[in-house]
Amino acid sequence: MLAPFDRGPATPGNGTMIALDLPTREAVDAFHAKAVSLGAIDEGAPGDRGSYMSYFRDLDGNKICACRIG
């Protein structure tokens, strides 16, 4: 049996990730930097992972991916 990544109890949305496809790599960089400056937890700086992506957790613990697909 699998457990949520944060090892917390399984609840609706625990383990859910939202991805936002932004228009440019620069927009991904800026979005990630702004989120971290406002208190988000960095979970992967912007970089090429097949597509250009970055990851962070917001103040409520939600995982968000800012990316440029293509």
Backbone as a printed PyTorch tensor [residue, N CA C, xyz], in Angstrom:
tensor([[[  0.8460,  -1.1770,   0.0000],
         [  0.0000,   0.0000,   0.0000],
         [  0.8960,   1.2460,   0.0000]],

        [[  0.5260,   2.2500,  -0.7500],
         [  1.2920,   3.4900,  -0.8390],
         [  0.8020,   4.5050,   0.1810]],

        [[  1.7020,   5.3190,   0.6670],
         [  1.3610,   6.3940,   1.5920],
         [  1.5870,   7.7280,   0.8880]],

        [[  0.8870,   8.7910,   1.3040],
         [  1.1370,  10.1040,   0.7270],
         [  2.5990,  10.5140,   0.8960]],

        [[  3.0880,  11.3120,  -0.0450],
         [  4.4780,  11.7630,  -0.0370],
         [  4.8600,  12.4460,   1.2680]],

        [[  3.9400,  13.2440,   1.8180],
         [  4.2520,  13.9840,   3.0530],
         [  4.1160,  13.1310,   4.3100]],

        [[  3.7880,  11.8580,   4.1390],
         [  3.6260,  10.8880,   5.2240],
         [  2.4760,  11.2400,   6.1770]],

        [[  1.6650,  12.2190,   5.7840],
         [  0.4830,  12.5650,   6.5630],
         [ -0.6440,  11.5990,   6.2450]],

        [[ -1.7440,  11.7120,   6.9590],
         [ -2.8870,  10.8390,   6.6640],
         [ -3.4490,  11.1290,   5.2780]],

        [[ -3.9470,  10.0980,   4.6360],
         [ -4.5540,  10.2610,   3.3160],
         [ -5.8440,  11.0600,   3.4530]],

        [[ -5.9390,  12.1470,   2.7220],
         [ -7.1230,  12.9990,   2.7080],
         [ -7.3770,  13.4220,   1.2680]],

        [[ -8.5730,  13.9110,   0.9410],
         [ -8.8040,  14.3790,  -0.4310],
         [ -7.7740,  15.4400,  -0.8210]],

        [[ -7.1300,  15.2440,  -1.9270],
         [ -6.1510,  16.2010,  -2.4210],
         [ -4.7390,  15.9770,  -1.9270]],

        [[ -4.5440,  15.1590,  -0.8850],
         [ -3.1940,  14.8950,  -0.3860],
         [ -2.4560,  14.0830,  -1.4410]],

        [[ -1.3980,  14.6510,  -1.9730],
         [ -0.6760,  14.0070,  -3.0570],
         [ -1.0300,  14.5820,  -4.4200]],

        [[ -1.9940,  15.4940,  -4.4560],
         [ -2.3770,  16.1360,  -5.7100],
         [ -1.3760,  17.2250,  -6.0630]],

        [[ -1.0850,  17.3460,  -7.3580],
         [ -0.2060,  18.4160,  -7.8150],
         [ -0.9110,  19.1610,  -8.9470]],

        [[ -0.8410,  20.4630,  -8.8940],
         [ -1.3930,  21.3100,  -9.9480],
         [ -0.2390,  21.7650, -10.8260]],

        [[ -0.4110,  21.6950, -12.1410],
         [  0.6130,  22.1720, -13.0710],
         [  0.0550,  23.3240, -13.8890]],

        [[  0.8490,  24.3700, -14.0300],
         [  0.4670,  25.5400, -14.8150],
         [  1.4400,  25.6710, -15.9860]],

        [[  0.9220,  25.6070, -17.2070],
         [  1.7490,  25.7670, -18.4060],
         [  1.8440,  27.2560, -18.7170]],

        [[  3.0120,  27.8140, -18.5110],
         [  3.2300,  29.2520, -18.7010],
         [  3.7990,  29.5240, -20.0930]],

        [[  3.6900,  30.7610, -20.5810],
         [  4.0410,  31.0470, -21.9810],
         [  5.5300,  31.0090, -22.3170]],

        [[  6.4060,  31.2330, -21.3210],
         [  7.8480,  31.2770, -21.5970],
         [  8.6280,  30.7000, -20.4210]],

        [[  9.8920,  30.3630, -20.6840],
         [ 10.7730,  29.9190, -19.5970],
         [ 10.9800,  31.0350, -18.5880]],

        [[ 11.0560,  32.2540, -19.0570],
         [ 11.2350,  33.4020, -18.1610],
         [ 10.0360,  33.5430, -17.2150]],

        [[  8.8490,  33.2380, -17.7190],
         [  7.6570,  33.2880, -16.8720],
         [  7.7140,  32.2040, -15.8010]],

        [[  8.2300,  31.0290, -16.1440],
         [  8.4140,  29.9560, -15.1540],
         [  9.3910,  30.4180, -14.0730]],

        [[ 10.5170,  30.9900, -14.4930],
         [ 11.5170,  31.4910, -13.5420],
         [ 10.9030,  32.5220, -12.6010]],

        [[ 10.1870,  33.4760, -13.1610],
         [  9.6030,  34.5600, -12.3660],
         [  8.5260,  34.0450, -11.4110]],

        [[  7.6850,  33.1320, -11.8810],
         [  6.6080,  32.5750, -11.0580],
         [  7.1900,  31.8170,  -9.8710]],

        [[  8.1880,  30.9790, -10.1410],
         [  8.8330,  30.1980,  -9.0800],
         [  9.5140,  31.1360,  -8.0720]],

        [[ 10.2550,  32.1130,  -8.5640],
         [ 10.9450,  33.0480,  -7.6790],
         [  9.9550,  33.8200,  -6.8040]],

        [[  8.8530,  34.2590,  -7.3860],
         [  7.8530,  35.0130,  -6.6220],
         [  7.2270,  34.1350,  -5.5440]],

        [[  6.8900,  32.9000,  -5.9060],
         [  6.2870,  31.9870,  -4.9290],
         [  7.2290,  31.7660,  -3.7440]],

        [[  8.4920,  31.4840,  -4.0300],
         [  9.4600,  31.2460,  -2.9600],
         [  9.6600,  32.5120,  -2.1160]],

        [[  9.6750,  33.6800,  -2.7620],
         [  9.8450,  34.9310,  -2.0050],
         [  8.6620,  35.2000,  -1.0740]],

        [[  7.5000,  34.6260,  -1.3980],
         [  6.3060,  34.8090,  -0.5670],
         [  6.1350,  33.7050,   0.4740]],

        [[  7.1130,  32.7830,   0.5470],
         [  7.0760,  31.7660,   1.5920],
         [  6.8590,  30.3460,   1.1260]],

        [[  6.7110,  30.1270,  -0.1650],
         [  6.5730,  28.7570,  -0.6630],
         [  7.8800,  28.0000,  -0.4430]],

        [[  7.7820,  26.6830,  -0.3690],
         [  8.9550,  25.8330,  -0.1700],
         [  9.4210,  25.3250,  -1.5260]],

        [[ 10.6670,  25.6010,  -1.8610],
         [ 11.2530,  25.1580,  -3.1310],
         [ 11.3670,  23.6400,  -3.1370]],

        [[ 10.7920,  23.0060,  -4.1630],
         [ 10.9060,  21.5570,  -4.3150],
         [ 11.5100,  21.2000,  -5.6610]],

        [[ 12.1470,  22.1490,  -6.3110],
         [ 12.8010,  21.9070,  -7.5900],
         [ 12.9130,  23.1960,  -8.3700]],

        [[ 14.1140,  23.7550,  -8.3940],
         [ 14.3440,  25.0070,  -9.1070],
         [ 14.0580,  24.8350, -10.5900]],

        [[ 13.7580,  25.9250, -11.3030],
         [ 13.4940,  25.8220, -12.7330],
         [ 14.6500,  25.1620, -13.4800]],

        [[ 14.2860,  24.2690, -14.3870],
         [ 15.2930,  23.5870, -15.1870],
         [ 14.6520,  22.6630, -16.2000]],

        [[ 15.4720,  22.1510, -17.0920],
         [ 14.9990,  21.2690, -18.1540],
         [ 14.8560,  19.8520, -17.6220]],

        [[ 13.6310,  19.3520, -17.6600],
         [ 13.3170,  17.9850, -17.2360],
         [ 12.5140,  17.3100, -18.3460]],

        [[ 12.9560,  17.4560, -19.5740],
         [ 12.1690,  17.0380, -20.7280],
         [ 11.3420,  18.2040, -21.2290]],

        [[ 10.7680,  18.9350, -20.3210],
         [ 10.1640,  20.2540, -20.5300],
         [ 10.7600,  21.1420, -19.4510]],

        [[ 10.6000,  22.4330, -19.5720],
         [ 11.1510,  23.3660, -18.5950],
         [ 10.1790,  23.4640, -17.4250]],

        [[ 10.6070,  23.0440, -16.2270],
         [  9.6960,  22.9330, -15.0870],
         [ 10.3360,  23.4210, -13.7980]],

        [[  9.4880,  23.8120, -12.8600],
         [  9.8980,  24.0970, -11.4840],
         [  8.7890,  23.6090, -10.5690]],

        [[  9.1550,  23.3410,  -9.3190],
         [  8.1920,  22.8250,  -8.3430],
         [  8.3330,  23.5750,  -7.0290]],

        [[  7.1900,  23.7640,  -6.3620],
         [  7.2000,  24.3260,  -5.0170],
         [  5.9300,  23.9150,  -4.2980]],

        [[  5.9470,  24.0560,  -2.9750],
         [  4.7480,  23.8410,  -2.1600],
         [  4.2880,  25.1910,  -1.6210]],

        [[  3.0010,  25.4450,  -1.7710],
         [  2.4610,  26.7050,  -1.2650],
         [  2.3290,  26.6440,   0.2540]],

        [[  1.8340,  27.6950,   0.8440],
         [  1.7580,  27.7920,   2.3020],
         [  0.8040,  26.7820,   2.9250]],

        [[ -0.0990,  26.2110,   2.1170],
         [ -1.0140,  25.1710,   2.6060],
         [ -0.4770,  23.7720,   2.3440]],

        [[  0.6990,  23.6590,   1.7240],
         [  1.2980,  22.3610,   1.4520],
         [  0.9530,  21.7660,   0.0990]],

        [[  0.2160,  22.5120,  -0.7290],
         [ -0.1110,  22.0200,  -2.0650],
         [  1.1240,  22.0710,  -2.9590]],

        [[  1.3420,  21.0060,  -3.7390],
         [  2.4820,  20.9920,  -4.6640],
         [  2.0440,  21.6090,  -5.9880]],

        [[  2.8450,  22.5400,  -6.4820],
         [  2.5600,  23.2400,  -7.7350],
         [  3.7590,  23.1220,  -8.6540]],

        [[  3.4600,  22.8590,  -9.9180],
         [  4.4790,  22.8110, -10.9590],
         [  4.2130,  23.9670, -11.9170]],

        [[  5.1980,  24.8160, -12.0870],
         [  5.1380,  25.8590, -13.1160],
         [  6.0050,  25.3480, -14.2570]],

        [[  5.4560,  25.2920, -15.4650],
         [  6.2050,  24.6680, -16.5500],
         [  5.9620,  25.3800, -17.8880]],

        [[  6.8510,  25.1000, -18.8060],
         [  6.7170,  25.5310, -20.2040],
         [  6.8480,  24.2560, -21.0230]],

        [[  5.7200,  23.7610, -21.4800],
         [  5.6710,  22.5440, -22.2780],
         [  5.9930,  22.8990, -23.7260]],

        [[  6.9290,  22.1810, -24.2920],
         [  7.2320,  22.3950, -25.7080],
         [  8.4630,  23.1830, -25.9720]]])
